[in-house]
Amino acid sequence: VLEAVSIWEMVRMVATARILLPTTQVRLSAGRTNMSTEGQALCFFAGANSIFSGDKLLTTPNPAINEDMDMFKTLGLVAQQP
């Protein structure tokens, strides 16, 4: 069984990916249901610029679209079409 990654480790991974891959999409996906809105915000501020949105990602649940839109509004982010 793998140990869960702490939010601080996740933020460091996102920031490292952003520095090493400045033109790529750094996406938050499976596991976001285990992250708080504040944790996701830290990931966006660290360089994440994309999410998988919708009720289900393959077999892993995802936050509902309205939850994502509420989070974006709170953070002042604008969703773009894929």
C-alpha positions in Angstrom: 0.0 0.0 0.0 1.4 3.4 -1.0 1.4 6.2 1.6 -0.5 9.3 0.7 1.5 12.2 -0.6 1.3 15.3 1.7 -0.1 18.5 0.3 3.3 20.1 0.7 5.0 17.3 -1.3 2.3 17.8 -4.0 2.9 21.5 -4.1 6.7 20.9 -4.5 6.1 18.4 -7.3 3.9 20.9 -9.1 6.4 23.7 -8.7 9.2 21.5 -9.9 7.3 20.4 -12.9 6.5 24.0 -13.8 10.2 25.0 -13.5 11.4 22.1 -15.5 8.6 22.1 -18.1 7.6 25.7 -18.5 5.4 25.3 -21.6 3.6 22.2 -20.7 0.2 21.7 -19.0 0.7 20.7 -15.3 -2.6 19.0 -14.6 -4.3 18.0 -11.3 -6.4 15.0 -11.9 -7.2 11.8 -9.9 -7.1 12.3 -6.2 -8.5 15.8 -6.1 -11.4 14.6 -4.0 -8.8 13.9 -1.3 -7.5 17.5 -1.5 -9.0 20.5 0.1 -9.9 23.6 -1.9 -6.9 25.3 -0.1 -4.6 22.5 -1.2 -5.7 22.7 -4.8 -5.3 26.5 -4.6 -1.7 26.1 -3.4 -1.1 23.7 -6.4 -2.5 26.3 -8.8 -0.3 29.0 -7.2 2.7 26.7 -7.5 2.1 26.3 -11.3 -0.7 23.8 -12.0 -2.7 25.2 -14.9 -5.1 22.4 -15.8 -7.5 19.9 -14.3 -9.6 17.0 -15.4 -13.1 18.0 -14.6 -16.3 16.0 -14.5 -17.9 13.5 -12.2 -15.6 10.6 -13.0 -12.1 10.1 -14.3 -12.1 6.5 -15.5 -13.0 4.7 -12.3 -11.8 7.4 -9.9 -14.4 9.9 -8.7 -13.8 13.6 -9.4 -15.3 16.7 -7.9 -18.5 17.8 -9.5 -18.2 20.4 -12.2 -20.1 23.0 -10.1 -17.6 22.4 -7.3 -14.8 23.1 -9.7 -16.5 26.2 -11.0 -17.1 27.5 -7.5 -13.4 26.9 -6.7 -12.3 28.8 -9.8 -14.6 31.7 -8.9 -13.2 31.8 -5.4 -9.6 31.8 -6.7 -10.3 34.2 -9.5 -9.5 31.6 -12.2 -11.2 31.4 -15.5 -12.0 28.0 -17.0 -11.1 27.5 -20.7 -12.6 25.0 -23.1 -10.4 22.0 -23.9 
